[in-house]
Amino acid sequence: MIGGAGLDVQPSRTMMVVREGAQRLPVGDGQRRLVPNAQIGTLWGSPAAEAILSGGSPQAEWLSRWRTDPWSEAFLTGVHDRLTGFLGQVRPIHSNGYFVYLSTGPDTPGNALELCAAAGLADTVPVESGEALICRWLAESAVGDWTGAVATVACGENWTMATPYTVERSGGRIVVTRTGGCVSRAVGGGSWCTELASNVLERCREGIPATALLPLLDGVLELASALRDGETTEWAGPLTDQLFAPLMFTPHELSSRPSVERVTTTVCELVRATSAPDLLIVGGPCAVWPFIPDALRELAPLWQSREPEQDLAVGAACWPVLQPFFSGVPDPAVLSGHAAEPSVQTTTDSQAPQPPWLR
């Protein structure tokens, strides 16, 4: 069986997942699962971000100072090298039994595949974020006999995209059909991390090293998870011992901020313009914040994984196994002359085997 690596490239962080059989393994950079998009000299990921911040200023504007263009050849070469090391010094290319499945969104460059190839990721297959989320849902949930209209809501750092589908049964198997075009807007929750990290910095004593800014951003993501319980949360992350006074965050106060209201209002408008779904599948790195799913629950029942930040990479990695259940969506790997999963038949074959989690 051909293995796959799922890749979700966002402006500030990149998620990598390796799929081997039923296993889906987060790769990370050895320090973090969400790899900071940083590269300098021979350093990549977290070590590079720390080196860039070293000796700098702990001011709020430095919260993004460490970022490198994730589509640069230097950074993508680091992705290639990290995957190669994770796989036991086996390059992630077709001749070695691997494809890289790239989740694509509105800010993915038109020449993304060429950029990946130049960095050594020669066998990269694009998977639209809507399809990646459907795959995540199919792989993670007990779908049972469910049928109906579905809309995926992919939440990137700087964009949100909604796509409508139907899920039907044919010959005892699932058939997923896209029923319209995707609708996207340049709104996302990526700026919330910087905004809340700045709130923490405003209450800190002087003398904080700039290298503390990276763990501070990690703490903000942990705050997002804590806020899902819907209760007032006291900041207990990095730099807590440097605060002048305890810092409290409440879901109500945060959801009322203009920066949050602008995103949640726009996302709801996207869904209303897309379809009248029986189910919403919401995921992506900015779906870790409860505000987007909370707003969407007023429109339809909602499904969300436990780790939204991994959704697009995990779903993309599952694409070669689940692609046969999508009606009229050919696998780009097959069109390019490679058989991504030789054991899986085409979507027109009612005898195509179901993965274990759908049986």
C-alpha positions as CSV (number, residue, x, y, z in Angstrom):
1,M,0.0,0.0,0.0
2,I,1.2,3.5,-0.9
3,G,1.7,5.8,2.2
4,G,0.8,9.4,2.3
5,A,1.9,12.6,4.0
6,G,-0.8,15.3,4.5
7,L,0.4,18.9,4.4
8,D,-1.4,22.0,5.5
9,V,0.6,25.2,4.9
10,Q,-0.7,28.3,6.7
11,P,0.9,31.7,6.8
12,S,2.5,31.2,10.3
13,R,2.5,27.5,10.9
14,T,2.6,24.2,9.0
15,M,1.0,20.9,9.9
16,M,2.4,17.6,8.7
17,V,0.8,14.2,9.1
18,V,2.1,10.8,7.9
19,R,-0.5,8.1,7.1
20,E,0.6,4.5,7.1
21,G,-2.4,2.1,6.9
22,A,-4.9,3.2,9.6
23,Q,-2.3,5.2,11.5
24,R,-2.1,9.0,11.1
25,L,1.0,10.3,12.8
26,P,1.7,14.1,13.4
27,V,5.2,14.9,12.4
28,G,6.1,18.3,13.9
29,D,9.7,19.6,14.1
30,G,10.8,17.8,17.3
31,Q,9.5,20.6,19.5
32,R,6.1,21.4,18.3
33,R,3.4,19.6,16.2
34,L,2.4,22.9,14.6
35,V,5.7,23.9,12.9
36,P,6.5,27.6,13.0
37,N,7.2,28.8,9.4
38,A,10.8,29.9,10.1
39,Q,14.1,29.2,8.4
40,I,17.5,30.7,8.8
41,G,20.8,29.2,7.6
42,T,20.7,25.5,8.4
43,L,17.9,26.0,11.0
44,W,14.3,25.2,10.3
45,G,11.1,25.3,12.3
46,S,11.2,26.0,16.1
47,P,15.0,26.3,16.3
48,A,15.0,28.8,13.4
49,A,12.3,30.9,15.0
50,E,14.2,31.0,18.3
51,A,17.3,32.0,16.5
52,I,15.5,34.8,14.7
53,L,14.0,36.1,18.0
54,S,17.3,35.7,19.9
55,G,18.5,39.1,21.0
56,G,15.4,40.9,19.7
57,S,12.8,42.9,21.4
58,P,9.8,41.5,23.4
59,Q,7.5,44.1,21.8
60,A,4.2,43.0,20.2
61,E,5.5,43.6,16.7
62,W,8.0,40.8,17.2
63,L,5.3,38.3,17.6
64,S,5.4,37.7,13.8
65,R,9.1,38.7,13.3
66,W,10.2,35.1,13.1
67,R,8.0,34.2,10.1
68,T,9.5,33.0,6.8
69,D,7.6,32.6,3.5
70,P,6.4,29.0,3.8
71,W,6.4,28.7,0.0
72,S,10.1,29.6,-0.3
73,E,12.3,26.8,-1.5
74,A,14.4,27.0,1.7
75,F,11.4,26.4,4.0
76,L,9.8,23.7,1.8
77,T,13.2,22.0,1.6
78,G,13.0,21.8,5.4
79,V,9.6,20.2,5.1
80,H,11.1,17.6,2.7
81,D,14.1,16.9,5.0
82,R,11.9,16.6,8.1
83,L,9.5,14.1,6.4
84,T,12.6,12.2,5.1
85,G,14.0,11.9,8.6
86,F,10.6,11.0,10.1
87,L,10.2,8.2,7.5
88,G,13.6,6.7,8.4
89,Q,15.7,8.6,5.8
90,V,13.2,7.6,3.1
91,R,12.3,10.4,0.7
92,P,8.5,11.1,0.4
93,I,8.3,10.3,-3.3
94,H,6.3,7.8,-5.3
95,S,9.2,5.5,-6.1
96,N,9.6,5.0,-2.4
97,G,5.9,4.4,-1.8
98,Y,4.8,7.9,-0.8
99,F,2.8,10.8,-2.0
100,V,2.5,14.2,-0.3
101,Y,-1.1,15.4,-0.3
102,L,-1.3,19.2,0.0
103,S,-4.5,20.7,1.4
104,T,-5.2,23.8,-0.8
105,G,-7.1,27.0,0.0
106,P,-7.5,30.5,-1.4
107,D,-4.0,31.6,-0.5
108,T,-2.2,28.5,-2.0
109,P,0.0,29.8,-4.8
110,G,-1.0,28.7,-8.3
111,N,2.4,27.2,-8.8
112,A,2.5,25.4,-5.4
113,L,3.2,22.0,-7.0
114,E,6.2,23.4,-8.9
115,L,7.5,25.1,-5.7
116,C,7.1,21.8,-3.8
117,A,8.9,19.9,-6.6
118,A,11.8,22.4,-6.6
119,A,12.2,21.6,-2.9
120,G,12.3,17.8,-3.5
121,L,8.6,17.1,-2.9
122,A,8.3,15.8,-6.5
123,D,5.1,13.8,-6.0
124,T,2.7,16.3,-4.4
125,V,-1.0,16.0,-5.0
126,P,-3.4,18.9,-4.4
127,V,-6.6,18.2,-2.3
128,E,-9.1,21.0,-1.8
129,S,-9.7,21.9,1.8
130,G,-13.4,21.0,1.5
131,E,-12.6,17.5,0.4
132,A,-9.9,17.2,3.1
133,L,-12.6,18.1,5.8
134,I,-15.0,15.5,4.3
135,C,-12.2,12.9,4.5
136,R,-11.5,13.9,8.1
137,W,-15.2,13.4,9.0
138,L,-15.5,10.1,7.2
139,A,-12.3,8.8,8.9
140,E,-13.1,10.0,12.4
141,S,-16.9,9.5,12.8
142,A,-19.3,6.6,12.8
143,V,-21.3,7.8,9.7
144,G,-23.7,4.9,9.9
145,D,-26.6,5.2,7.5
146,W,-26.6,9.0,7.6
147,T,-27.5,10.8,4.4
148,G,-28.3,14.5,3.6
149,A,-26.8,17.8,2.6
150,V,-23.4,18.7,4.1
151,A,-21.4,21.9,4.1
152,T,-17.7,22.0,5.0
153,V,-16.4,25.2,6.6
154,A,-12.6,25.3,6.4
155,C,-11.1,27.9,8.7
156,G,-7.6,29.0,7.8
157,E,-5.5,31.7,9.4
158,N,-6.4,34.3,6.8
159,W,-9.3,32.8,5.0
160,T,-12.5,30.8,5.4
161,M,-14.1,28.6,2.7
162,A,-17.5,26.9,2.6
163,T,-18.3,24.1,0.2
164,P,-21.6,22.2,-0.2
165,Y,-22.0,18.4,-0.7
166,T,-24.6,15.7,-0.5
167,V,-23.9,12.3,1.1
168,E,-26.0,9.5,-0.3
169,R,-26.0,5.7,-0.4
170,S,-25.6,3.6,-3.5
171,G,-25.3,-0.2,-3.5
172,G,-24.7,-0.1,0.2
173,R,-21.8,2.4,0.0
174,I,-21.3,6.1,0.6
175,V,-21.3,8.5,-2.3
176,V,-20.2,12.1,-1.7
177,T,-21.1,14.6,-4.4
178,R,-20.2,18.3,-4.5
179,T,-23.3,20.3,-5.3
180,G,-21.9,23.7,-5.9
181,G,-18.8,25.8,-6.0
182,C,-16.9,26.8,-2.9
183,V,-17.3,30.3,-1.5
184,S,-14.4,32.0,0.3
185,R,-13.7,35.2,2.1
186,A,-10.4,36.7,3.3
187,V,-11.3,36.4,7.0
188,G,-9.7,34.1,9.5
189,G,-8.7,33.8,13.1
190,G,-5.0,34.0,12.6
191,S,-4.7,37.5,14.0
192,W,-6.5,36.5,17.3
193,C,-3.3,34.7,18.5
194,T,-1.3,37.9,18.0
195,E,-4.0,40.0,19.6
196,L,-4.3,37.9,22.7
197,A,-0.6,37.4,23.1
198,S,-0.3,41.2,22.9
199,N,-2.8,41.4,25.8
200,V,-0.6,39.3,27.9
201,L,2.5,41.3,27.0
202,E,0.8,44.5,28.0
203,R,0.5,43.2,31.6
204,C,4.1,41.9,31.9
205,R,7.1,43.4,33.6
206,E,10.0,44.6,31.6
207,G,13.0,42.4,30.8
208,I,11.3,39.5,29.0
209,P,13.5,37.9,26.4
210,A,12.1,37.9,22.9
211,T,12.6,34.1,22.7
212,A,9.7,33.9,25.2
213,L,7.3,35.1,22.4
214,L,7.2,31.8,20.7
215,P,6.0,29.8,23.8
216,L,3.6,32.7,24.5
217,L,1.9,32.0,21.1
218,D,1.7,28.3,22.1
219,G,0.0,29.3,25.3
220,V,-2.6,31.3,23.4
221,L,-3.5,28.2,21.4
222,E,-3.9,26.3,24.6
223,L,-6.1,29.1,25.8
224,A,-8.3,28.5,22.8
225,S,-8.8,24.9,23.8
226,A,-9.6,25.9,27.4
227,L,-12.2,28.3,26.2
228,R,-14.2,25.5,24.5
229,D,-15.6,24.6,28.0
230,G,-17.4,28.0,27.9
231,E,-16.0,29.2,31.2
232,T,-14.0,32.1,32.4
233,T,-10.3,31.2,32.0
234,E,-7.4,32.6,33.9
235,W,-4.1,33.0,31.9
236,A,-1.8,30.2,33.2
237,G,0.5,29.9,30.2
238,P,4.0,31.3,29.6
239,L,5.0,34.5,31.4
240,T,2.3,34.0,34.1
241,D,5.0,34.8,36.7
242,Q,5.8,38.1,34.9
243,L,2.2,39.5,35.1
244,F,1.4,42.5,37.3
245,A,-1.9,41.0,38.1
246,P,-3.9,37.9,37.1
247,L,-5.4,38.1,33.5
248,M,-8.8,36.7,32.9
249,F,-10.4,35.8,29.6
250,T,-14.2,35.1,29.2
251,P,-15.9,33.6,26.2
252,H,-18.5,36.4,26.2
253,E,-15.9,39.2,26.2
254,L,-13.8,37.7,23.5
255,S,-16.7,36.8,21.3
256,S,-17.9,40.4,21.5
257,R,-14.6,41.8,20.3
258,P,-14.9,43.5,16.8
259,S,-12.1,41.3,15.4
260,V,-14.1,38.2,16.4
261,E,-17.5,39.5,15.4
262,R,-16.3,40.4,12.0
263,V,-15.1,36.8,11.3
264,T,-18.1,35.0,12.8
265,T,-20.6,37.2,11.0
266,T,-18.8,36.7,7.7
267,V,-18.5,32.9,8.2
268,C,-22.3,32.6,8.9
269,E,-23.0,34.6,5.7
270,L,-20.8,32.2,3.8
271,V,-22.8,29.2,4.9
272,R,-26.1,30.9,4.2
273,A,-24.9,31.7,0.7
274,T,-23.7,28.1,0.1
275,S,-26.6,25.9,1.0
276,A,-29.1,24.8,3.6
277,P,-27.1,22.0,5.1
278,D,-28.4,19.2,7.4
279,L,-24.9,19.1,8.8
280,L,-21.9,21.4,9.1
281,I,-18.4,20.0,9.2
282,V,-16.1,22.7,10.7
283,G,-12.3,22.4,10.9
284,G,-9.0,23.9,10.2
285,P,-6.3,25.6,12.4
286,C,-8.6,28.5,13.4
287,A,-11.5,26.3,14.3
288,V,-9.7,25.6,17.6
289,W,-11.4,28.8,18.8
290,P,-14.9,28.2,20.0
291,F,-16.4,31.4,18.5
292,I,-16.8,30.1,14.9
293,P,-18.5,26.8,15.7
294,D,-20.6,28.4,18.4
295,A,-21.9,30.9,15.8
296,L,-22.5,28.2,13.2
297,R,-24.5,26.0,15.6
298,E,-27.4,28.4,15.2
299,L,-27.6,27.4,11.5
300,A,-27.4,23.6,11.6
301,P,-26.1,20.7,13.6
302,L,-22.3,20.7,13.6
303,W,-19.5,18.1,13.6
304,Q,-16.0,18.9,14.7
305,S,-13.0,16.8,15.5
306,R,-11.1,17.0,18.8
307,E,-8.0,18.5,17.2
308,P,-9.2,21.0,14.5
309,E,-5.7,22.3,13.9
310,Q,-4.8,18.9,12.4
311,D,-8.0,18.5,10.3
312,L,-6.7,19.7,6.9
313,A,-3.5,17.8,7.0
314,V,-5.1,14.6,8.3
315,G,-7.9,14.8,5.8
316,A,-5.5,15.3,2.9
317,A,-3.4,12.3,4.0
318,C,-6.6,10.2,3.9
319,W,-7.5,11.3,0.4
320,P,-6.1,8.3,-1.5
321,V,-8.1,5.9,0.6
322,L,-11.4,7.9,0.6
323,Q,-11.3,9.4,-2.8
324,P,-13.3,6.5,-4.3
325,F,-16.4,7.6,-2.3
326,F,-16.4,11.0,-4.1
327,S,-18.6,11.1,-7.2
328,G,-16.9,12.6,-10.3
329,V,-13.7,13.7,-8.5
330,P,-10.7,12.0,-10.1
331,D,-7.5,11.5,-8.2
332,P,-4.9,13.9,-9.6
333,A,-2.2,11.3,-8.8
334,V,-3.9,8.8,-11.1
335,L,-4.2,11.4,-13.9
336,S,-0.5,12.1,-13.6
337,G,0.3,8.5,-14.3
338,H,0.7,7.2,-10.7
339,A,-1.6,4.9,-8.9
340,A,-1.8,6.4,-5.4
341,E,-3.6,3.4,-3.9
342,P,-3.5,0.3,-6.3
343,S,-5.9,-1.6,-4.0
344,V,-8.7,1.0,-4.3
345,Q,-11.0,0.9,-7.3
346,T,-12.7,3.8,-9.1
347,T,-15.8,5.6,-7.9
348,T,-18.0,3.9,-10.4
349,D,-17.3,0.4,-9.0
350,S,-19.9,-0.5,-6.4
351,Q,-17.6,-3.2,-5.2
352,A,-14.9,-0.8,-4.0
353,P,-13.9,-1.8,-0.5
354,Q,-14.8,0.4,2.4
355,P,-12.0,1.3,4.9
356,P,-12.3,-0.4,8.3
357,W,-13.7,2.7,10.0
358,L,-16.7,2.8,7.6
359,R,-17.6,-0.9,7.8
